Each structure stands twice: as C-alpha cells, then as structure tokens.
Amino acid sequence: MNKLVNRTSFLNIKTSENFNHLALKIFNYQFKNCKVYRSYCDLININCSDVKNHKQIPFLPISLFKTTKVKSFKGKSEKNFFSSSTSNDIPSKHYVKSLDLYSKSFMTCFNKFYGKESNYVILALLPSYLERKNSSLIYMVETLIKKSNKKDSGFYLYNYNKLIKTLKKLESTNQKTILIGVSFALIDLIKYKKIKLKNTIVMETGGMKGRQKEISRKELHKLICNGFGIEEVHSEYGMTELLSQAYSTGNGIFKTPPWMKILIRSIDDPLESIGYEKTGGINIIDLANIDSCSFIATDDLGKKLKKGGFEILGRFDNSDLRGCNLLTS
C-alpha cells in the first residue's frame, strides 16, 4: 500500500479531483488485495479497467462483514471491532490494521466539525456499548475524553445523579460541553429528570436497541429538546465497518469530511445510482478505510440533498437493527 499512496493521503483531500484520484487508486489496490471484494467484483463482472470515475466503483454489501474477513492486508490486525447485535444476530467484524490511522481519521473529523477537543468537557452516556467489548464507538469517545484533558470528562453509565450534578456544575461555569449518548439512554435520563442546558451540545448516536419503542428522529429530537431545553440535537453517523463518521449539527442533515462521500443507489437495482432528493440505499466511500474496504453498500435508506448533506430515512425491510442511527424519519 505504501508504494501506492501515503496511508494518510486522505487527510489532504481538498478538491473533487483529489478525491476521485485517490478513490481510484484505493479501488485498484483493494481490487487486487481484498479477496472478498475481488470476488464480489468478479461476480458482477466489474474489472479495474471498467472503472474511470469514483461513481463507477462497485460497493460491497455490508452484510459480508458478518461472514467473511474483509481485509486488504496480510498479517494480524492491531484491533478487531465488533458491531452491536441482537442475541440471534451475527455481529459484523472489522479487522483494523492500525489504530493510529483510525484515530487520525476520527480526530481530524471531530476537529473539523467542532474544533479542538480540549475546548470541551466530554460526557458519554453509552451503556449498551460500554457493557460489551470491542466497540469502535467506545474507542473513539474514550480517545476524545482522554484528549479533552478535563477532569469531568468521562463515561457515566447509569449514574444519572452524578451526571446531572456534573452538567449543572459545568453549566454554572459556562464550560462548553458535549453530552454524547445512545438514544434510549438520553430518553431515560430525561425521564429521570429534566435539566435546562445552555452551554452543552447534546449528540445522539441513534438506536433504541430494542430497549424502547422505535420512534422517528423528529420525535426523538423533539423529546430531547424538550427534556434539555435546547433548540437543536446533534447526531453522529458511523458504523463498525468504517473508520470515519458524518455529523449533523441540527435538523437531521448530515455532512461528511472531505475523504468520505455518500452516494444513493436505487431500491430496485443495487447497481444503479440515483440523484438528489430521491430515497434509496446509502452507499459510502470512506477513503480512510484503506486496510478493509472503502466502498460499502449499507442497509440504511436515505437521500442526498441539493442544498448539501444527506438525510437518513430508515432501513431496508428485514435489515438487522444496528447501533448507529437506526431511527426512521
């Protein structure tokens, strides 16, 4: 891979030409080195010579992360991340060659959207993730907490009294704070006690995980806004199979970092791309995912907006419930 491109070249993307050039390089590399991806391309009769633009690159069905090793490297991985799953479901597995590469991706992305992590106290309410091992979300938030270098930053699990006390203290000192939580835990906190926030960003990572009735994102955000006395709810969209995230700073409209793109595929034909303002399957290009597969067809439904960004509108029928932003709109 080093002969092909610098492993952190994705961080230097500034133009659509930069993106297209690097995407094609990574496609050629993964076509040759990722056995699962090569087999899929062969199955749908796609060869390297057929692909001249990143929009022509085929997207690997995300379900294959459950049953096969999606790797573009030889040797052992530094870390294996597992997706959340129901008791009857097989989790997805992401074999991460370099945690440093993952950290560079999510830290650069966070800084792009929110500025330096050291400006914030970061409070995490992620019980369903913290209670299991090998969560990529926990690794990301744990790193952000450490780098924030604030004594109040940390995971709070089910200790709502301590969390509320901390939030009130931080509000009284006008300390900028991010409260990141899985949806059902944020709702549980509100039910336990409402609190008015002025200096705190509330960020949901989606998913009721079967703990409560699934509700629309609009309903969820209305509940959270009422419970915390805020006008907007932020959201994080990521998944075990990726090394990058998209963020929404309100209204459920997500934006990506320069090295990540969203394309929408037809519901009827998975190999057909569709345009703006049309609902279809979400395909993701994540150029940080050099050692796995950078081109993934997810089970999420969404649409790209002409004004920029994209929305998540739900999931395909019979798709498994997963951890990050599974709410229907």
N, C-alpha and C positions, 0 to 999 in steps of 0.2 A: 504493500500500500504506500509506503514511503516513497517508492520510486514513481508512483502515480501522481501523488499530490500530498502536500503537507497536511497532516491529520487535523490541524486546526484552521485550515483554509476557509472553512465555512464561516468563521468569525469575521472574515474580511469582506464578505459579500456586501456590495453597495448598490449594484445595478442589476436589472433583469438579465443582462448579458452575462454578468459574473455568475449569477445563479444557474442559468442554462448551461454554461460551460462546465461548471463543477458538477452539476447533476448528471450530465452525460458521462463525465469521467468516472463518477462513482457508480453509475449504472453499468458501465463496461467492466469495472472492477468486480462488482457483485455478481454480474452475469457469469464471470469466469470463476469466482471463488466461493460463492454461496450455492451449495448443491441443491438445496430446496428451491431457491429462486430460479436457478438454471432449469430445473425440471419443470417448474411452472411455465417458464417462458417457452420451453420446448413444447409443452402440452398445448399452448395456444398459438404455436407457430410464430413466435417472435424471435428474431435474431438481432445481434448488435447492429448489423448493417441496416436494419429496418428503421432504427430509431435516430432521428435527426434533431429532435427537439424534446425538452423535458415533458411536454404534454403527450408525447407518444410512448413514454416509458410505461411498461405494464406494472400493475400494482398487485402485490402478493396478498392473498386473503389472510386476514389477521388470525383466523382460526388455526392456521398451520403452526402458530407459536405454541399451541397446546399439545401438538402431537409429534413435532419434529424439532430438531436443533437448527434454528435459523442463525447460522454463523457464517461470516466471511473471513474467518481467521483460523489458523491452526493452533493447537495447544490449549492450555487451560484458560478459563476466564478468571478475572480477578474477583468478580461478584456475579451471583445469579439472582435476579429479581423475579418474584412470582406475583401474579395478579391475585386480587381478591376473587373469591368464587363461592358459590353455594356448596352445600355439603355433597351434592351429587355431581358437581361440575369439576372438570379437569382445569387447573389453573394454567394460564399462559406463563411461559418461562422466557426470560431474556438473559442471554449469556453475555455479560458486559466485560469486554476485554480490559477496559481502562476506566476506573472510577474518576480519574483525573479529567478525562475527556468529558464525562457526564457532568462533573462539577463545573467545568469551564462553560458548558452549554447552558445549564440552568442558572448559574450565577450571572453570566453575561445577559441572559434573557431577563432575569429579575431586575438587574440594574437598569436595563433599557426601559422597562415599564415603570419602575418605582424608585429608581435612584439607588444610592448606597444603602445596603442592608444595615449599616451601622447607625443610620438615622432613626431606625425603628426598634421598638421592643416587639418581638415576635412571639405571639401566644398561639399554641397549637391545641386544637380540640379534635383529635383524630383517633378516637378509641378503637374503631373497627380495624384500623391499620396498625396501631401501636400494639394491639393484642396478638398480632401474628408477626412472623419473621420475614425478612427479605422483601420489604416493601420499598419500591423506588421513591414513592412519595415521602415516606418517613425519612429516608436517607437525605432527600432534598431539603426537607424542612429542618431536620436535625442540623444540617450544614449551615443553613441560614440562621438558625438560632445561635450556633456557636460563633459565627462571624458577626452577628449583631453585637456581641460582646456587652450585652446588657444583663444585669443580674436577674431581672424579672422575666426575661425570655425563657420559654420552656414549654414542655408538654404538661397539660393539666388533667387529662383523662376525665374521670367523673367527679373530680373535686370542684364542684360548682361554687361552693362558698369561697374557696381560696381564689378562684378565677375572677369572680365578681368583685371581691375585695381588691385584687390586683388591678382590674380595669378601672375601678373608682379612683384608686390612688394615682394611676397614670393619667387619668382624665383631669384630676385636680392639679397636676403639674404641667398640663398641656403637652405631655410627651406623645410624639407620633407613634402609633401602634398599629400592628396588623394582627387581627384575630382570624386565623385560618382554620376552618372546620369542615368536617363532613356534614352534609345537610341535616341528617337526623339528630346529630349531636347539638347543632345550633338550635334546632327546634326544641329539643329537650331543655337546653339552657334557658330559652325564652319562657318555656312553660314553668320552669323552676322559679325564675324571677326576671322581670323586665328591667332593663337598665338603659339610661339615655347616654348615648355616645356622641362626642363631637370631634375628637382627635383620633378616632380609631377607624381603620378600614376593616370591614368585615368581608372576608373572602370565603366563598363556599367552593368545595371541591366536588360537589354533586353526590347523588345517590342516597337513597334511603336504606339500601341493602336489605330489604325485607323486614326492617325493624318497624317501619310505619308505612302507611298507605302512600303509594307514589302520587305526587301532585305535580302540576306544571311548574316550570321555572318561574313563570309570572306569579303564581300563587305563593310559591316558596319565598320569592324575593319580597312580596308584599308582607308576608308574616315576619320575615327577618327585619324589614324596615320598621314595621310597627313595634316589634319587640325591642329594638335598639334605638329607636327614634332617629333613624338615618334616612337619607334620601336615595342612596344607591347601594347595591350589593355588588361586590366584585366577584369574579369567578376565575378559577384555574381549570384549564382543559389539558390533561395529559394522560398518559397511559403507560403501563409496564413496558410495552413493546417499543416505546420511543425514548429518545434522550432529550427531547425538547418539549416545551409547553406553549400553549396560547393563553392569553389573558383577556378577560373582559373587565373594563373599568366601569361598567354600567349598562343597563338595557339589554343584557344578554348578547351583546355584539362582541365577538372575539377577534383579536388581532394576533398575528404571528410575528416572530422575529424574522429577520431577512433571510435566514437559511432554512426556513420552514414555509411550505406552501400548501394550501388546501385546494383540491380540485373536486368537482362533484360529478359522480357517474350516474347514468340512467338506472332507474329502479328495474327496468325491464331488460336492459342489456348492460352487464357489468363492464364491458369493454368500451362502452360509448360514453364520452364526456358530454356534459350539458352545460349551458351557460348560466348567466346570472339570474337570480330571483326564481330559480327552479329547484324544487325539492328533489334530492337524490342521495345516494350513498356518499359518505365523506371519504375521499382518498387523501392521504397525507404524504408529502415529501418532507423528510427530515434528514438534512444533509449531515447532521451530527451523528447519525446512526451508521457510521462508516463500517463498523465491525459486524453489523447484523444485516438488516435490510432497510434501506432508506425510503422504500416505496411501498406503502401499506394501504390496502383497502380495508377500512374499518367497518364495523357493523352499525355505525351511527348514521342517522339521517340528518341532513342539514341543507343549507343553501348559501351561496355566495351573494353578497350584496353589491350592487353597483356603486354605492357610496363608500365601499370599502369594508373589509372584515367579513365575518360569516356568522351564521346562527346554527345552533344545534337544535334539531326539532324532534328528536326521539331516537328510536332504534328500529331496525328491521324486525318484523314478526319472527318469533321463535329464537331471537338472539338471547344470549345469556345476559343476566344482569351483571354489570361490571362496576368497577369502583368510581370512575371519574365522569361526572356529568351525564347521568343517565336519565335525566328528567325529560319528560315530553313537554312540548311547548304549547 
